[in-house]
Amino acid sequence: MSSIAEYTKRGIKLYETGNHSESLKFFEKAYREMTDQCITNHDVRESVIYNLALTYYSLRLYKLAEENYEKLSEYNYQGMYELSMTKFFLHKLKSGAKLYPNRYLRDAFDSPKFPVLPLKKINRVYDLTDRSVIVLNEQGIGDELMFMRSIHELSNRVKYAKVQVYPELRRVLEENIDLPNIEFFTDRSFNSSFLNGLDGVLYLGDLWTMFMDSPPLVLETPVEAAIIDVDPGMFHVGFVCACNKKSSNAKQRSVPEEIFKTLSKRPNHILHSLMIDRSFKFAVDHRDKIKDFFDTLSIIDSLDAVVTIDTSVAHLAAASGTPTYLIYNEYLDWRWTNGFYPNVTVVIADQLKKLSLNK
């Protein structure tokens, strides 16, 4: 046990000094030794293996992470969700998609976020046929945009569907998705009468895993939205350098604004801020024009390119068809690694200044 304690102490010390990557390597050694000593107690062994798998996942050693996640119980929803992420990073898309519904199982287990509805839970594609269903959204705004690629397949199979979406996106989706048997709603506290006539329930993550081969949703510029004047002789670039501070991994996704400042110094380049909570001296400020995502989408359509971190604007730009450059620093989500958006280029932050942006 002394080596386990020593590895743990060294890991903690490195973590406290900000050397997170090196600290994880010592935690990995501690967990690896613990797995050999926790053979009889199932709960302890489950916990240790989970932590070892998560450590490998954090170190981006996805093959080792996969091997350990697969030793966990199928009822370990958190572990099964992270195993799905691991498989996505390993480009095992089909097997990852089968496990992905554990996301809502994990969330439902950890919090009272999802209501218990007196409706049949839809688990299979053929169970959708001729049913009237409600689709609950357990995803973020960016995920919602991406997973909306499955909405046409849903329309082809069901009699009718009420699909829960974020209020910020409802107008954009209704403008771009005109399906007679699909109704979007935003209420987060609907009552039992809202369910009248429905006989099935599923989640947006389920819908996507059923139809993940659907083509990307392409958004067109909405009418009656913000319009900006651009000089056709210049190269216009929209950007986002920070995401919602309430996000659990906001710090890991955000990048220093100085990285984008270098783009504004390029000949014939004009930067446009797509952020609504701050302005920049080196970029055109559009906060007075951006009232909702309707306006953001319209502005993006006027630009030659968008350079952004992983946030809702990235998905909006990707779905608009505008050349989009996804910038990452510490954090890169699997969704950007598997070609789900053909017009997106993934770039590590410190390489942005060398990047050639093209129309």
C-alpha positions as a Markdown table, in Angstrom:
| # | Residue | x | y | z |
|---|---|---|---|---|
| 1 | Met | 0.0 | 0.0 | 0.0 |
| 2 | Ser | 2.9 | 2.3 | 0.5 |
| 3 | Ser | 3.5 | 2.7 | -3.2 |
| 4 | Ile | -0.2 | 3.5 | -3.8 |
| 5 | Ala | 0.0 | 6.2 | -1.1 |
| 6 | Glu | 3.2 | 7.6 | -2.5 |
| 7 | Tyr | 1.9 | 7.8 | -6.0 |
| 8 | Thr | -1.3 | 9.5 | -4.7 |
| 9 | Lys | 0.7 | 12.1 | -2.7 |
| 10 | Arg | 2.9 | 12.9 | -5.6 |
| 11 | Gly | -0.1 | 13.2 | -7.9 |
| 12 | Ile | -1.9 | 15.6 | -5.5 |
| 13 | Lys | 1.2 | 17.7 | -5.1 |
| 14 | Leu | 1.6 | 18.0 | -8.9 |
| 15 | Tyr | -2.1 | 18.8 | -9.3 |
| 16 | Glu | -1.9 | 21.6 | -6.6 |
| 17 | Thr | 1.0 | 23.2 | -8.5 |
| 18 | Gly | -1.1 | 23.2 | -11.8 |
| 19 | Asn | 0.8 | 20.4 | -13.5 |
| 20 | His | -2.4 | 18.4 | -14.2 |
| 21 | Ser | -1.1 | 16.1 | -16.9 |
| 22 | Glu | 1.8 | 14.9 | -14.9 |
| 23 | Ser | -0.3 | 14.5 | -11.8 |
| 24 | Leu | -2.7 | 12.2 | -13.8 |
| 25 | Lys | 0.2 | 9.9 | -14.6 |
| 26 | Phe | 0.8 | 9.3 | -10.9 |
| 27 | Phe | -2.9 | 8.8 | -10.2 |
| 28 | Glu | -2.9 | 6.3 | -13.0 |
| 29 | Lys | -0.1 | 4.3 | -11.3 |
| 30 | Ala | -1.9 | 4.4 | -8.0 |
| 31 | Tyr | -5.2 | 3.2 | -9.6 |
| 32 | Arg | -3.4 | 0.5 | -11.6 |
| 33 | Glu | -1.9 | -1.0 | -8.4 |
| 34 | Met | -5.2 | -0.7 | -6.6 |
| 35 | Thr | -7.0 | -2.8 | -9.3 |
| 36 | Asp | -4.7 | -5.7 | -8.5 |
| 37 | Gln | -5.5 | -5.5 | -4.7 |
| 38 | Cys | -9.3 | -4.9 | -4.9 |
| 39 | Ile | -10.4 | -8.3 | -6.1 |
| 40 | Thr | -13.0 | -9.3 | -3.5 |
| 41 | Asn | -15.0 | -6.1 | -2.9 |
| 42 | His | -17.0 | -5.6 | -6.1 |
| 43 | Asp | -18.1 | -2.0 | -5.3 |
| 44 | Val | -14.5 | -0.9 | -4.5 |
| 45 | Arg | -13.2 | -2.6 | -7.6 |
| 46 | Glu | -15.8 | -1.0 | -9.7 |
| 47 | Ser | -14.9 | 2.4 | -8.4 |
| 48 | Val | -11.2 | 1.9 | -8.8 |
| 49 | Ile | -11.5 | 0.6 | -12.4 |
| 50 | Tyr | -13.8 | 3.6 | -13.2 |
| 51 | Asn | -11.3 | 6.1 | -11.9 |
| 52 | Leu | -8.4 | 4.3 | -13.8 |
| 53 | Ala | -10.5 | 4.4 | -17.0 |
| 54 | Leu | -11.3 | 8.1 | -16.5 |
| 55 | Thr | -7.6 | 8.9 | -15.9 |
| 56 | Tyr | -6.7 | 7.2 | -19.2 |
| 57 | Tyr | -9.5 | 9.1 | -20.9 |
| 58 | Ser | -8.2 | 12.4 | -19.4 |
| 59 | Leu | -4.7 | 11.6 | -20.7 |
| 60 | Arg | -6.3 | 10.9 | -24.1 |
| 61 | Leu | -5.1 | 7.3 | -24.0 |
| 62 | Tyr | -8.4 | 6.1 | -25.5 |
| 63 | Lys | -7.5 | 2.5 | -26.2 |
| 64 | Leu | -6.5 | 1.9 | -22.5 |
| 65 | Ala | -9.5 | 3.8 | -21.4 |
| 66 | Glu | -11.8 | 1.6 | -23.5 |
| 67 | Glu | -10.2 | -1.6 | -22.1 |
| 68 | Asn | -11.0 | -0.5 | -18.6 |
| 69 | Tyr | -14.4 | 1.0 | -19.2 |
| 70 | Glu | -15.5 | -2.3 | -20.7 |
| 71 | Lys | -14.8 | -4.0 | -17.4 |
| 72 | Leu | -17.5 | -2.0 | -15.7 |
| 73 | Ser | -21.0 | -3.0 | -14.9 |
| 74 | Glu | -23.6 | -2.1 | -17.6 |
| 75 | Tyr | -25.5 | -0.2 | -14.8 |
| 76 | Asn | -22.6 | 2.2 | -14.4 |
| 77 | Tyr | -24.3 | 4.8 | -16.5 |
| 78 | Gln | -21.6 | 7.4 | -16.1 |
| 79 | Gly | -19.0 | 4.9 | -17.1 |
| 80 | Met | -21.0 | 3.6 | -20.1 |
| 81 | Tyr | -21.5 | 7.2 | -21.3 |
| 82 | Glu | -17.8 | 7.9 | -21.1 |
| 83 | Leu | -17.2 | 4.6 | -22.8 |
| 84 | Ser | -19.3 | 5.9 | -25.7 |
| 85 | Met | -17.2 | 9.0 | -25.9 |
| 86 | Thr | -14.1 | 6.9 | -25.9 |
| 87 | Lys | -15.4 | 4.8 | -28.8 |
| 88 | Phe | -16.2 | 8.0 | -30.7 |
| 89 | Phe | -12.7 | 9.2 | -30.3 |
| 90 | Leu | -11.5 | 5.8 | -31.6 |
| 91 | His | -13.8 | 6.3 | -34.6 |
| 92 | Lys | -16.0 | 3.3 | -33.5 |
| 93 | Leu | -19.1 | 5.3 | -34.3 |
| 94 | Lys | -21.7 | 2.6 | -34.4 |
| 95 | Ser | -20.7 | 1.0 | -31.1 |
| 96 | Gly | -20.3 | 4.4 | -29.5 |
| 97 | Ala | -23.8 | 5.4 | -30.7 |
| 98 | Lys | -25.3 | 2.3 | -29.0 |
| 99 | Leu | -23.9 | 3.4 | -25.7 |
| 100 | Tyr | -24.6 | 7.1 | -26.1 |
| 101 | Pro | -28.2 | 7.0 | -24.6 |
| 102 | Asn | -26.5 | 6.4 | -21.2 |
| 103 | Arg | -26.0 | 10.1 | -21.2 |
| 104 | Tyr | -29.6 | 10.7 | -20.3 |
| 105 | Leu | -29.6 | 7.7 | -17.9 |
| 106 | Arg | -26.6 | 9.3 | -16.2 |
| 107 | Asp | -28.3 | 12.7 | -16.0 |
| 108 | Ala | -31.6 | 11.2 | -14.8 |
| 109 | Phe | -29.8 | 9.2 | -12.1 |
| 110 | Asp | -27.8 | 12.2 | -10.9 |
| 111 | Ser | -30.5 | 14.8 | -10.9 |
| 112 | Pro | -34.3 | 15.3 | -11.1 |
| 113 | Lys | -33.8 | 17.0 | -14.5 |
| 114 | Phe | -36.1 | 14.7 | -16.5 |
| 115 | Pro | -39.8 | 14.1 | -15.6 |
| 116 | Val | -41.1 | 10.6 | -15.3 |
| 117 | Leu | -43.8 | 10.4 | -18.0 |
| 118 | Pro | -46.6 | 7.8 | -18.2 |
| 119 | Leu | -45.6 | 7.0 | -21.8 |
| 120 | Lys | -43.9 | 4.1 | -23.5 |
| 121 | Lys | -40.1 | 4.6 | -23.7 |
| 122 | Ile | -39.1 | 4.3 | -27.4 |
| 123 | Asn | -35.9 | 2.3 | -27.7 |
| 124 | Arg | -36.0 | 1.0 | -31.3 |
| 125 | Val | -36.5 | 2.5 | -34.7 |
| 126 | Tyr | -39.4 | 0.4 | -35.6 |
| 127 | Asp | -41.3 | 1.3 | -32.4 |
| 128 | Leu | -41.6 | 4.9 | -33.8 |
| 129 | Thr | -43.8 | 3.8 | -36.7 |
| 130 | Asp | -47.2 | 5.5 | -36.6 |
| 131 | Arg | -46.8 | 6.7 | -33.0 |
| 132 | Ser | -47.4 | 10.1 | -31.6 |
| 133 | Val | -44.4 | 10.9 | -29.5 |
| 134 | Ile | -42.7 | 13.5 | -27.4 |
| 135 | Val | -39.0 | 14.1 | -27.8 |
| 136 | Leu | -37.3 | 15.6 | -24.7 |
| 137 | Asn | -34.0 | 17.5 | -25.0 |
| 138 | Glu | -31.3 | 16.5 | -22.6 |
| 139 | Gln | -28.5 | 18.1 | -24.6 |
| 140 | Gly | -26.9 | 21.6 | -24.9 |
| 141 | Ile | -27.7 | 24.1 | -27.6 |
| 142 | Gly | -24.8 | 23.0 | -29.8 |
| 143 | Asp | -25.8 | 19.3 | -29.5 |
| 144 | Glu | -29.3 | 20.2 | -30.3 |
| 145 | Leu | -28.3 | 21.8 | -33.6 |
| 146 | Met | -26.2 | 18.9 | -34.6 |
| 147 | Phe | -28.7 | 16.2 | -33.5 |
| 148 | Met | -31.5 | 18.0 | -35.4 |
| 149 | Arg | -30.1 | 16.3 | -38.5 |
| 150 | Ser | -32.3 | 13.3 | -37.5 |
| 151 | Ile | -35.6 | 15.3 | -37.5 |
| 152 | His | -36.5 | 14.4 | -41.1 |
| 153 | Glu | -36.1 | 10.7 | -40.4 |
| 154 | Leu | -38.3 | 11.1 | -37.3 |
| 155 | Ser | -41.0 | 12.9 | -39.5 |
| 156 | Asn | -40.9 | 10.0 | -42.0 |
| 157 | Arg | -41.7 | 7.4 | -39.3 |
| 158 | Val | -44.0 | 8.9 | -36.7 |
| 159 | Lys | -47.6 | 10.0 | -37.0 |
| 160 | Tyr | -46.8 | 13.2 | -35.0 |
| 161 | Ala | -44.1 | 14.5 | -32.7 |
| 162 | Lys | -43.7 | 17.3 | -30.2 |
| 163 | Val | -40.0 | 18.1 | -30.0 |
| 164 | Gln | -38.5 | 20.1 | -27.1 |
| 165 | Val | -36.0 | 22.7 | -28.1 |
| 166 | Tyr | -34.2 | 25.6 | -26.5 |
| 167 | Pro | -36.1 | 28.9 | -26.7 |
| 168 | Glu | -33.0 | 30.5 | -28.3 |
| 169 | Leu | -33.3 | 28.1 | -31.3 |
| 170 | Arg | -37.0 | 27.7 | -31.8 |
| 171 | Arg | -37.3 | 30.5 | -34.4 |
| 172 | Val | -34.3 | 29.3 | -36.3 |
| 173 | Leu | -35.5 | 25.7 | -36.4 |
| 174 | Glu | -39.1 | 26.6 | -37.3 |
| 175 | Glu | -37.8 | 28.8 | -40.2 |
| 176 | Asn | -35.6 | 26.0 | -41.6 |
| 177 | Ile | -37.6 | 22.9 | -40.7 |
| 178 | Asp | -41.1 | 22.8 | -42.2 |
| 179 | Leu | -42.6 | 19.4 | -41.5 |
| 180 | Pro | -46.3 | 19.0 | -41.1 |
| 181 | Asn | -46.2 | 16.4 | -38.3 |
| 182 | Ile | -43.4 | 18.0 | -36.2 |
| 183 | Glu | -44.2 | 20.7 | -33.6 |
| 184 | Phe | -41.4 | 22.4 | -31.6 |
| 185 | Phe | -42.1 | 23.5 | -28.0 |
| 186 | Thr | -39.9 | 25.1 | -25.4 |
| 187 | Asp | -41.8 | 24.7 | -22.1 |
| 188 | Arg | -39.7 | 23.2 | -19.4 |
| 189 | Ser | -42.5 | 22.6 | -17.0 |
| 190 | Phe | -45.4 | 21.2 | -19.1 |
| 191 | Asn | -48.4 | 19.5 | -17.3 |
| 192 | Ser | -50.1 | 16.2 | -17.9 |
| 193 | Ser | -52.7 | 17.7 | -20.3 |
| 194 | Phe | -49.8 | 18.5 | -22.6 |
| 195 | Leu | -49.3 | 14.8 | -23.1 |
| 196 | Asn | -52.8 | 14.1 | -24.3 |
| 197 | Gly | -52.8 | 12.1 | -27.6 |
| 198 | Leu | -49.1 | 11.0 | -27.1 |
| 199 | Asp | -48.1 | 7.4 | -26.6 |
| 200 | Gly | -44.3 | 7.4 | -26.6 |
| 201 | Val | -41.3 | 9.3 | -25.3 |
| 202 | Leu | -37.7 | 9.4 | -26.3 |
| 203 | Tyr | -34.8 | 11.8 | -26.0 |
| 204 | Leu | -32.9 | 13.8 | -28.6 |
| 205 | Gly | -29.8 | 11.7 | -27.9 |
| 206 | Asp | -31.8 | 8.5 | -28.7 |
| 207 | Leu | -33.1 | 10.0 | -31.9 |
| 208 | Trp | -29.6 | 10.9 | -33.1 |
| 209 | Thr | -28.2 | 7.4 | -32.3 |
| 210 | Met | -31.0 | 5.9 | -34.3 |
| 211 | Phe | -30.3 | 8.0 | -37.3 |
| 212 | Met | -26.7 | 9.1 | -37.0 |
| 213 | Asp | -26.1 | 8.5 | -40.7 |
| 214 | Ser | -28.5 | 11.3 | -41.6 |
| 215 | Pro | -27.0 | 14.1 | -43.6 |
| 216 | Pro | -26.1 | 17.3 | -41.8 |
| 217 | Leu | -28.8 | 19.9 | -41.2 |
| 218 | Val | -28.2 | 22.9 | -43.4 |
| 219 | Leu | -29.5 | 26.2 | -42.1 |
| 220 | Glu | -30.4 | 29.0 | -44.4 |
| 221 | Thr | -30.4 | 32.7 | -43.5 |
| 222 | Pro | -33.7 | 33.6 | -42.0 |
| 223 | Val | -35.8 | 36.5 | -43.2 |
| 224 | Glu | -36.2 | 39.6 | -41.0 |
| 225 | Ala | -32.9 | 39.1 | -39.2 |
| 226 | Ala | -29.9 | 41.3 | -38.6 |
| 227 | Ile | -28.1 | 42.5 | -41.7 |
| 228 | Ile | -24.6 | 43.9 | -41.8 |
| 229 | Asp | -22.7 | 45.8 | -44.5 |
| 230 | Val | -19.4 | 44.3 | -45.5 |
| 231 | Asp | -16.8 | 45.5 | -47.9 |
| 232 | Pro | -16.5 | 42.9 | -50.7 |
| 233 | Gly | -12.8 | 43.8 | -51.1 |
| 234 | Met | -12.0 | 42.6 | -47.6 |
| 235 | Phe | -11.9 | 39.2 | -46.0 |
| 236 | His | -14.5 | 39.1 | -43.1 |
| 237 | Val | -13.9 | 36.7 | -40.2 |
| 238 | Gly | -16.3 | 36.1 | -37.3 |
| 239 | Phe | -14.9 | 34.8 | -34.1 |
| 240 | Val | -15.7 | 33.6 | -30.6 |
| 241 | Cys | -13.0 | 33.1 | -28.0 |
| 242 | Ala | -15.0 | 32.2 | -24.8 |
| 243 | Cys | -18.1 | 30.3 | -24.0 |
| 244 | Asn | -20.8 | 30.5 | -21.4 |
| 245 | Lys | -19.2 | 30.8 | -18.0 |
| 246 | Lys | -21.8 | 28.5 | -16.5 |
| 247 | Ser | -20.5 | 25.6 | -18.6 |
| 248 | Ser | -18.6 | 23.0 | -16.5 |
| 249 | Asn | -15.7 | 23.0 | -18.9 |
| 250 | Ala | -15.8 | 26.7 | -20.0 |
| 251 | Lys | -12.2 | 27.3 | -19.0 |
| 252 | Gln | -10.9 | 24.4 | -20.9 |
| 253 | Arg | -12.7 | 25.4 | -24.1 |
| 254 | Ser | -11.9 | 29.1 | -24.1 |
| 255 | Val | -8.7 | 30.5 | -25.6 |
| 256 | Pro | -6.9 | 33.8 | -25.1 |
| 257 | Glu | -8.3 | 36.7 | -27.2 |
| 258 | Glu | -4.7 | 37.6 | -28.2 |
| 259 | Ile | -4.8 | 34.6 | -30.5 |
| 260 | Phe | -7.6 | 36.2 | -32.5 |
| 261 | Lys | -6.0 | 39.6 | -32.4 |
| 262 | Thr | -3.2 | 38.4 | -34.7 |
| 263 | Leu | -5.8 | 37.7 | -37.4 |
| 264 | Ser | -7.0 | 41.3 | -37.4 |
| 265 | Lys | -3.4 | 42.4 | -38.3 |
| 266 | Arg | -3.4 | 40.4 | -41.5 |
| 267 | Pro | -3.8 | 42.5 | -44.7 |
| 268 | Asn | -7.4 | 42.9 | -45.9 |
| 269 | His | -8.8 | 41.0 | -42.9 |
| 270 | Ile | -11.6 | 42.4 | -40.8 |
| 271 | Leu | -12.7 | 40.6 | -37.6 |
| 272 | His | -16.3 | 40.6 | -36.4 |
| 273 | Ser | -17.1 | 39.6 | -32.8 |
| 274 | Leu | -20.0 | 37.1 | -32.6 |
| 275 | Met | -20.0 | 37.4 | -28.8 |
| 276 | Ile | -22.8 | 39.1 | -26.9 |
| 277 | Asp | -21.2 | 39.7 | -23.5 |
| 278 | Arg | -18.1 | 41.7 | -24.4 |
| 279 | Ser | -16.4 | 43.9 | -27.1 |
| 280 | Phe | -12.9 | 44.0 | -28.6 |
| 281 | Lys | -10.9 | 46.9 | -29.8 |
| 282 | Phe | -9.6 | 44.8 | -32.8 |
| 283 | Ala | -13.0 | 43.7 | -34.0 |
| 284 | Val | -16.4 | 45.0 | -35.2 |
| 285 | Asp | -18.9 | 44.9 | -32.4 |
| 286 | His | -22.3 | 43.5 | -33.3 |
| 287 | Arg | -23.9 | 43.3 | -29.9 |
| 288 | Asp | -26.6 | 45.9 | -30.8 |
| 289 | Lys | -27.7 | 43.7 | -33.7 |
| 290 | Ile | -27.6 | 40.3 | -32.1 |
| 291 | Lys | -30.9 | 39.7 | -30.2 |
| 292 | Asp | -31.1 | 36.0 | -30.8 |
| 293 | Phe | -29.6 | 33.2 | -32.9 |
| 294 | Phe | -31.7 | 34.3 | -35.8 |
| 295 | Asp | -29.5 | 37.4 | -36.0 |
| 296 | Thr | -26.3 | 35.5 | -35.4 |
| 297 | Leu | -27.1 | 33.2 | -38.3 |
| 298 | Ser | -27.7 | 36.1 | -40.6 |
| 299 | Ile | -24.4 | 37.8 | -39.7 |
| 300 | Ile | -22.5 | 34.5 | -40.2 |
| 301 | Asp | -24.0 | 34.2 | -43.6 |
| 302 | Ser | -22.4 | 37.6 | -44.5 |
| 303 | Leu | -18.9 | 36.5 | -43.5 |
| 304 | Asp | -16.2 | 34.7 | -45.4 |
| 305 | Ala | -15.2 | 32.5 | -42.5 |
| 306 | Val | -15.8 | 31.8 | -38.8 |
| 307 | Val | -13.1 | 31.0 | -36.3 |
| 308 | Thr | -14.5 | 29.8 | -33.0 |
| 309 | Ile | -14.1 | 27.7 | -30.0 |
| 310 | Asp | -16.4 | 24.7 | -29.2 |
| 311 | Thr | -19.7 | 26.5 | -28.4 |
| 312 | Ser | -23.2 | 26.9 | -29.9 |
| 313 | Val | -22.0 | 29.4 | -32.4 |
| 314 | Ala | -19.6 | 26.8 | -33.8 |
| 315 | His | -22.5 | 24.5 | -34.5 |
| 316 | Leu | -24.5 | 27.4 | -36.0 |
| 317 | Ala | -21.7 | 28.3 | -38.3 |
| 318 | Ala | -21.1 | 24.7 | -39.3 |
| 319 | Ala | -24.7 | 24.2 | -40.1 |
| 320 | Ser | -24.8 | 27.4 | -42.2 |
| 321 | Gly | -22.2 | 26.0 | -44.6 |
| 322 | Thr | -19.8 | 28.9 | -43.9 |
| 323 | Pro | -16.1 | 27.8 | -43.7 |
| 324 | Thr | -15.6 | 27.2 | -40.0 |
| 325 | Tyr | -12.4 | 26.7 | -38.0 |
| 326 | Leu | -12.8 | 25.0 | -34.7 |
| 327 | Ile | -10.1 | 26.2 | -32.3 |
| 328 | Tyr | -9.2 | 24.1 | -29.3 |
| 329 | Asn | -6.7 | 24.4 | -26.5 |
| 330 | Glu | -7.0 | 21.9 | -23.7 |
| 331 | Tyr | -10.4 | 20.5 | -24.6 |
| 332 | Leu | -11.6 | 18.9 | -27.9 |
| 333 | Asp | -14.9 | 17.2 | -28.0 |
| 334 | Trp | -15.3 | 14.1 | -30.1 |
| 335 | Arg | -18.0 | 15.7 | -32.3 |
| 336 | Trp | -15.4 | 17.6 | -34.2 |
| 337 | Thr | -13.2 | 14.6 | -34.9 |
| 338 | Asn | -15.5 | 12.4 | -37.0 |
| 339 | Gly | -16.4 | 14.5 | -40.1 |
| 340 | Phe | -20.0 | 15.2 | -39.0 |
| 341 | Tyr | -19.6 | 18.7 | -40.5 |
| 342 | Pro | -17.8 | 18.7 | -43.8 |
| 343 | Asn | -17.0 | 22.4 | -43.8 |
| 344 | Val | -15.2 | 22.4 | -40.4 |
| 345 | Thr | -11.4 | 22.4 | -39.9 |
| 346 | Val | -10.1 | 21.6 | -36.5 |
| 347 | Val | -7.0 | 23.7 | -35.4 |
| 348 | Ile | -5.1 | 23.7 | -32.2 |
| 349 | Ala | -4.9 | 27.2 | -30.7 |
| 350 | Asp | -1.2 | 27.9 | -31.0 |
| 351 | Gln | -1.3 | 27.0 | -34.8 |
| 352 | Leu | -4.0 | 29.6 | -35.6 |
| 353 | Lys | -1.5 | 32.3 | -36.5 |
| 354 | Lys | 0.0 | 30.1 | -39.2 |
| 355 | Leu | -3.4 | 29.1 | -40.6 |
| 356 | Ser | -4.4 | 30.2 | -44.1 |
| 357 | Leu | -8.1 | 31.1 | -44.1 |
| 358 | Asn | -9.8 | 30.6 | -47.5 |
| 359 | Lys | -13.1 | 31.6 | -48.9 |
